[in-house]
Amino acid sequence: MNIGKRRHNLAHVRLASTIFWGLIALLGAAAFGVLALLRGETINAAWLLTAAVCTYAIGYRFYSRFLANKVFGLDARRATPAERFNNGHDFVPTNRWVLFGHHFAAIAGAGPLVGPVLAAQFGFLPGTLWLVIGVVLGGAVQDFTILFCSLRRDGKSLGQMAKEEVSRVTGATAMVAVLAIMIILLAVLALIVVNALRASPWGLFTIACTIPIALLMGWWMKRWRPGRVGEASIVGALLLLVALVAGGRVGAHPGLAAAFTQSGISLTWMMIAYGFIASVLPVWMLLCPRDYLSTFLKITTVVVLGVAILVILPPLRMPALTPFATAGEGPVFAGKLFPFAFITIACGAISGFHALVASGTTPKMIARESDARLIGYGGMIMESFVGVMAMIAACTLDPGVYFAMNTTPAALAGASQVLQQAGFVVTPEYMQALAQQMGEASLIARTGGAPSLAVGMAHIFSSFTTALGGKTLSALWYHFAIMFEALFILTTIDTGTRVGRFMLQEIVGHVWPRFGQTSWLPSVVMASGAVCGAWGYFLYQGVVDPLGGINSLWPLFGISNQLLAAVALCVATTILIKMGRQRYIWVTLVPLAWLITVTMTAGWQKVFSTDPKLGFLSHAATLAGSAAPEAARLIFNDRLNAIVALFFMAVVTMLVATSVREWWLVLSRRKPAMVHEAPFLPSVVS
């Protein structure tokens, strides 16, 4: 009787679950239908939000479970590297929600905020489809797969796994290339933070406060009240709110505001010092609790933004497709929708940088192997949601305002005819009134995406507070958004520096084995100093010279990031084949094939295009013989970009060719499938 009753109840649960997920699927399909089919009518932003959330829910519920159970075979009974090598410094078993916060904060940098805003010049539809579909089938798969592979290999880095699983020569070359890409990525992210904080005493004060708050939380959870994550979270969240409110007071106080208004050079040295300290200190003391604390602000802000969109129902003022999608003469950046929309939107859909975090700090901190699904796949889904919020914020702006903010005066004049024909025009008087509303001197030509995202967020939050019976507070929301963006980006610097330290230790460790021991203090200090010095040099040169340093390498940011993702998926496919999971390799081969097509096309066009606005070499040719004082520097920068891009493309081509050969040898049984997994040891974690 009891068995029959249980079966009957189980059948009811399954039926209810089927109906529920069927309704979610239908709702998501209806939302996509509205976005794709309606033309010439105003579309509500809530449809875009609904389509994304429904897709995320189905992707996590079904696809990530398929990956965890069928493709990877996650085993909670298997001891993780954090448990086996627990040293209290780098290998530290960590509560999965705390680690989720750390991992999300580490991967969620400038990409999901700035990339979608810039790509909005093509319209809201292409970027949204790439953000939502790309993450479910590509980005979250890459993060989850690399995290799993590193977990099974003692937390080894992506470069080390490439060396062991693909080829020693190719792997060693890839390790050097990956470290070089890492230096560029860190310098780019650091420059964005410096530019955002240079005029924001409120932001600098609040972000500075997160450091002592994080130290307090770290000691609370590790030493004073071990395991009391809830207590530390409440204390940290309350202190963070105090810091946020106090930051506004600091920004309004003449004396304090002056003290926290620092020059670009001062902020550069602060960034380098912070990156070094965060890389050297034990991970539980500063890095993990600070990123966990940052996640409170990040996720809360994004969720409230989503709720505000559902309450005020703002219209999408940007059309689904703009004339620049096919013309390739966009005023924000040159290039057609394919391939440059998929290069510009990186971190919100798929990002190679994530593979470095997923094979860097995170696998050394997972307490149970089964936690990898939430952290790897779920963390990336959350980042894509941030990207969708950024797309909505940009596309709810008047298109004339969007292009005026994200375009230089020269580019705006060059595209004036197309903008006028499309109706994307705004008056100088309106832009001046908008700047006064946001508490800024001017909003014209504020390129880079961050200011226009802040204006979009300020509009949504202001309408939300007004709908709830409060004040508009546009200037307050604008500066809050600027601080929010800076905090988003800064949390990738500390983890990225630590990951770079691990990579450098592994590379030098092949020559000096003692240096390769990640917890040996002299090695930690020397490697951290070298990594900080490398990205710090490019950052410093970029701050003092608008034509030098990281400014000269900026155009390579998107391409190098996506090439790194192709490297990660090559390694992941090789490991799946060697594990005997050949029938599942489509999960990594499909996004790999797409990424190679996109990145190689973009790289080729950036190097060899005859359009001076697009091609490095053609732009250098137009400057030959110029008497302008900066001509020689610009020519050098263009040629440097071309050489570096070709080097990265050559490394990826070599890795793909070597990987395909390895796949063929293993699948044809001409070579034994040697898996470099650590042996199974049972977990003793309760």
C-alpha positions, 0 to 999 in steps of 0.5 A: 500500500505504501509503495503504491502510494509513493509511486502515485505521489511520484507520478504526480510530482513528475506530471507537475514538473513536466507542466511547469517546465513546459510552461517555462518553455512556452513563455520563453518561446513566446518572448523570443517570437515577439522580439524576432517578429515584431517590426516597426512597433515599440517592444517592451524590454520585459519581453527581452528579460523574459526570453533570457530568464526562461532560457537560463532556467531550462539550460541550467535545469536540463543541459547542465544536469546532462553535462554533470551526470552523463558527460562528466560523471561528477562524483561527490564521493571523490576527494577534491584537490582542496581536500587532498592538498589543503594547505590553508593558503591556495588549496582551501575547501570552501563553502559552495555559496562563498565560492560561487560568490568568489568565482562569479566576482572573478569572471564578471569583469568589464565584458558583460557590462561594456561589451553589450553596450558597444554591440548595441550599435547593431540593434538589440536582437543580435547581441541578445541572441548571442548572449542567451544562446551563446552562454547556454551552449558555449560559455557555460559549457566551457567554464563547467568543462574546464573546471571539471578537467582541472578538478580531476588534475589537481587544479592544474592550469589550462596551459599545463593541461594543454601540455599534458593532454595535447602535445608538449611542444604545443602545450609549452607554446600555448602556456607562454601565449596564454600568459601573454594574453592574460597580461593584456586582459589584466592591463585592459581591465585595470585601465577601465577601473582607473578611468572609472575611479579617476573622477569618482570619490564615492566609488573609490571610497566604497571600493577601498572600504571593501578591503577591511570589510573582506579581511574582517569576514575572512577572519570571522569565517576562518578563525573566529567563528569557523563555518558561520558563513551566515553570520559573516555574510550578514555583518559584511552586507550591513557594513557594505551598505554603510560604506555605500551610504558613507561614500555618497557623503564623502563625495558631497564633502569638499575636503573628503571628496578631494582626498578621494579624488586621485590622479590616474598615476596614483590609482595605477600604483594603488591597483598594482599594490592591491593586485600584489597583496591579493595574490600573496595573502592566503586566499581565505583572508582577502581574495575570497571574502572580498569577491563574495562581498562584491557579489552581494552588491553585484547580484542584488543590483542586477536583480533589482534592475530586473524587477524595476524593468518588470515594474516600469516596463520601459520600451526598447528605443533601439531597433532590433537591427540598425543600418550598421549591422550590414554596412560595417561603418558603425560610428562606435566601432568599425566592422560588420555584425559578423564577426565583430558582434561576437568579438565585442560581446565576449564575457557575457556569452563565452570568454577565454578568461573564464577558463583561466579562473576555472583552472586557477583559483576555483578548482583549488577551493571546491569542497565537493566535486558536485559543486562544480555544476553550480559554480561553473555553469551557474556562475556563467549563467549569472554573468550572461544575465548581467550582460542582458541587463546591460543590453536593456539599459543601453537599448532603452536609451534614445538612440541619438543619446546612445550614439552621441555618448559612444562616438567621437565627434569625428566619427559622429560627423562621418556617420551623420547621414546614416544617423539622420536617415534612421532618425538617430539624432539628438540636439546639443541642448538635450545632451546638456540638460541630460548631463546636468540631470546626471550631475556631469559637465558633459556626456558627449563623446564619453566613449567606452560604454561605461557612461552610457550604461550608467545613464541607462541604469540611472533612467531605469532606477529613477523611474522605479523609485518614482513609481514607488512614490520616491524621488527621481535621484538621477544623479545619485543613481548615475554615480552609483552605477559608475561605482557599481561598474568599477567594483565589477571590474576590480574583482577580476584584477585580484583573481586574475593576478593570482591566476597569472602567478600560478601560470608563471610558477608552472612555466618557470617550474619546468626549469626550477622545480622549487619555483613551481611549488605554488605555496613556497613564499619566495616563489609566491612573492617573485611570481606575484611581483613579476605578473603585477609588474608586467600588466602594471607596466602596460597600464602605466604607459597607457595612463601617461601616454594616450598612444602607448601602453595598453592603449596600443594593445586595446584592439586585441582585447576581444580577439585574444579573449575569444582565441583563448576560449578556442584553446580551452575548448580544444583541450576540453575536447581532447580530454573528453575523447581520452576519457572515452566520452566520444559520443558527447564531444559535440558539446565542445566541438560545436562552440569550438567550430563557431569560435574558430570561424569567428575569431580567425575571420575577425583576426584576418580582417583586423590585420589585412582589411583594406579599410583603414578604419578596420585593418591595422596595416592599412591604417598604418599605410595611410599614416606613412609620410605624415608630418603629424607628431604622433604618426610614427607612434601610431604606425608602430602601434598598428604594426605591433597589433598586427604582429601580436594578432598573427602570433596568437592566431598562429598559436591557436592554429597550431593547437587546433591542428595538433589537437585534431591529429591527437583526436584522430590517433586516439579514435583510430586506436593508433595511440592509447588514450592516456588520461592524466587524471589524479587517482580516485581517493574517497572524500572524508568531507561530511 
